Amino acid sequence: MITKELVKAEVDKVQDKYLEVLYRIIKALINSPELAVIAPDDTIEAQTKTETSSWHNFIEQTYGCLADDPIERGEQGQYEVREAIE
């Protein structure tokens, strides 16, 4: 289990040049009203399933949305001939 003391001990190891970034991250976590709390029993696998599910939903909603107006590549055009690079 991760405790505040463990986090504080790790903060002491952070290089000074990263302290401002770390501070901003902490402030963002404190001020985030929609921050989802991850229960200790949640695993990386469960989080990955959620992310994968979200991706699949996105694909299902947008797949084929350009079927009536397909993307076409236009003519290449003519380009000037330049000197050869030696």
SERO-4910 file (N, C-alpha, C, O; in steps of 0.05 Angstrom, whole numbers):
BEGIN
 pado doro    nc1    nc2    nc3   cac1   cac2   cac3    cc1    cc2    cc3    oc1    oc2    oc3
  Met    A     17    -24      0      0      0      0     18     25      0     37     27     15
  Ile    A     10     44    -16     26     69    -18     15     88      3     -9     93      4
  Thr    A     32     99     19     25    119     39     36    146     32     53    149     15
  Lys    A     26    166     46     36    194     42     65    195     50     81    209     37
  Glu    A     73    181     70    101    181     79    119    170     57    141    180     52
  Leu    A    110    148     43    125    137     22    128    156     -1    149    159    -13
  Val    A    106    170     -8    107    190    -29    125    213    -22    141    222    -38
  Lys    A    123    222      3    141    244     12    170    236     11    187    253      3
  Ala    A    176    212     17    204    202     16    214    202    -13    237    209    -18
  Glu    A    197    195    -32    205    195    -60    208    223    -71    224    228    -88
  Val    A    191    242    -61    193    270    -69    220    281    -62    231    297    -77
  Asp    A    231    273    -39    258    283    -31    280    274    -51    301    287    -51
  Lys    A    275    254    -67    294    244    -86    293    258   -113    310    255   -130
  Val    A    272    274   -117    268    287   -143    288    310   -146    292    325   -127
  Gln    A    299    313   -170    318    334   -175    304    361   -174    280    363   -181
  Asp    A    318    381   -166    307    408   -163    294    419   -188    275    433   -187
  Lys    A    306    412   -211    295    423   -236    267    412   -243    254    424   -260
  Tyr    A    258    391   -230    232    379   -235    211    387   -214    188    378   -215
  Leu    A    219    402   -194    201    408   -172    176    424   -181    154    419   -171
  Glu    A    180    443   -199    157    458   -208    137    441   -223    113    444   -219
  Val    A    146    423   -239    128    404   -253    114    386   -233     90    382   -235
  Leu    A    128    376   -214    116    359   -194     95    374   -178     74    363   -172
  Tyr    A    101    399   -171     82    416   -156     57    420   -172     35    418   -161
  Arg    A     59    425   -198     36    429   -215     19    403   -217     -6    405   -217
  Ile    A     32    381   -218     17    355   -219      2    351   -193    -22    344   -194
  Ile    A     15    356   -171      1    353   -145    -23    372   -143    -44    364   -134
  Lys    A    -19    397   -151    -41    417   -150    -64    408   -169    -87    412   -161
  Ala    A    -58    398   -192    -79    388   -210    -94    365   -198   -119    363   -202
  Leu    A    -81    348   -184    -94    325   -172   -112    334   -149   -134    323   -145
  Ile    A   -103    354   -134   -119    365   -112   -144    379   -121   -165    376   -110
  Asn    A   -141    394   -143   -163    411   -153   -181    398   -173   -199    410   -183
  Ser    A   -176    373   -180   -192    359   -200   -217    348   -188   -216    328   -173
  Pro    A   -241    360   -195   -266    350   -184   -274    323   -195   -288    308   -182
  Glu    A   -266    317   -220   -275    292   -232   -253    271   -231   -253    252   -246
  Leu    A   -234    274   -212   -213    255   -208   -225    228   -199   -239    227   -178
  Ala    A   -221    208   -214   -231    181   -207   -212    168   -187   -188    166   -193
  Val    A   -222    160   -165   -205    146   -145   -203    117   -153   -223    103   -157
  Ile    A   -178    108   -155   -174     80   -162   -171     64   -137   -154     69   -120
  Ala    A   -188     44   -134   -187     27   -111   -162     11   -111   -152      3   -132
  Pro    A   -151      4    -87   -126    -11    -86   -127    -38   -100   -107    -49   -109
  Asp    A   -152    -50   -102   -154    -76   -114   -156    -75   -145   -156    -95   -158
  Asp    A   -158    -50   -156   -159    -47   -185   -131    -53   -196   -111    -46   -184
  Thr    A   -130    -68   -218   -105    -75   -229   -101    -60   -255   -119    -48   -266
  Ile    A    -76    -62   -265    -70    -50   -291    -87    -63   -313    -96    -49   -331
  Glu    A    -92    -89   -310   -109   -103   -330   -137    -91   -331   -147    -88   -353
  Ala    A   -148    -85   -308   -175    -73   -308   -175    -46   -320   -194    -39   -335
  Gln    A   -155    -30   -315   -153     -3   -327   -149     -5   -357   -161     11   -372
  Thr    A   -133    -24   -366   -128    -28   -394   -154    -37   -408   -159    -28   -431
  Lys    A   -170    -54   -396   -195    -62   -407   -214    -38   -411   -227    -36   -432
  Thr    A   -214    -20   -392   -231      4   -394   -222     21   -418   -238     31   -433
  Glu    A   -195     25   -420   -184     41   -442   -190     28   -468   -198     42   -488
  Thr    A   -187      2   -470   -192    -13   -495   -222    -11   -502   -229     -7   -525
  Ser    A   -239    -13   -482   -268    -11   -487   -275     16   -498   -291     18   -516
  Ser    A   -263     37   -487   -269     64   -496   -260     67   -525   -274     80   -541
  Trp    A   -237     56   -532   -227     57   -559   -245     43   -578   -251     53   -600
  His    A   -255     19   -571   -273      4   -588   -299     20   -592   -310     20   -614
  Asn    A   -309     32   -571   -334     48   -573   -330     71   -593   -347     77   -609
  Phe    A   -306     84   -592   -300    106   -610   -300     96   -639   -312    109   -656
  Ile    A   -287     73   -644   -286     62   -671   -314     55   -681   -321     61   -704
  Glu    A   -330     43   -664   -358     35   -672   -374     60   -679   -391     59   -697
  Gln    A   -370     82   -665   -386    106   -670   -377    120   -695   -393    133   -708
  Thr    A   -351    119   -702   -341    135   -724   -335    119   -749   -331    130   -770
  Tyr    A   -335     92   -748   -328     76   -771   -348     81   -794   -372     80   -790
  Gly    A   -337     87   -817   -354     91   -841   -366    118   -843   -384    123   -860
  Cys    A   -358    137   -826   -371    163   -826   -365    179   -851   -379    199   -857
  Leu    A   -345    172   -866   -338    185   -892   -346    169   -916   -337    174   -938
  Ala    A   -363    149   -912   -371    132   -935   -385    148   -957   -381    141   -980
  Asp    A   -400    167   -950   -415    183   -970   -397    205   -983   -404    216  -1004
  Asp    A   -375    212   -970   -357    233   -980   -328    223   -977   -314    233   -959
  Pro    A   -320    204   -994   -293    193   -990   -271    213   -995   -274    232  -1011
  Ile    A   -249    209   -982   -225    226   -986   -212    217  -1012   -206    194  -1016
  Glu    A   -206    237  -1029   -192    231  -1054   -167    247  -1056   -166    270  -1047
  Arg    A   -147    236  -1068   -121    250  -1072   -123    265  -1099   -129    254  -1119
  Gly    A   -116    290  -1098   -117    307  -1122    -92    302  -1139    -75    285  -1133
  Glu    A    -91    316  -1161    -69    314  -1180    -43    322  -1167    -43    340  -1149
  Gln    A    -21    310  -1174      5    316  -1163     15    344  -1170     26    358  -1154
  Gly    A     10    352  -1195     19    378  -1204     47    377  -1215     60    356  -1215
  Gln    A     56    400  -1226     83    401  -1238    101    417  -1219     94    438  -1209
  Tyr    A    125    406  -1215    144    420  -1198    168    428  -1215    176    414  -1234
  Glu    A    181    450  -1208    204    459  -1223    228    440  -1219    230    428  -1198
  Val    A    244    439  -1239    268    422  -1237    290    439  -1226    295    461  -1235
  Arg    A    303    430  -1205    324    445  -1192    351    432  -1197    354    410  -1209
  Glu    A    372    447  -1189    399    436  -1193    403    411  -1176    392    408  -1155
  Ala    A    420    394  -1186    425    368  -1172    443    374  -1147    460    391  -1148
  Ile    A    438    360  -1126    455    362  -1102    479    346  -1105    478    322  -1112
  Glu    A    502    357  -1100    527    343  -1104    538    333  -1078    559    320  -1077
***
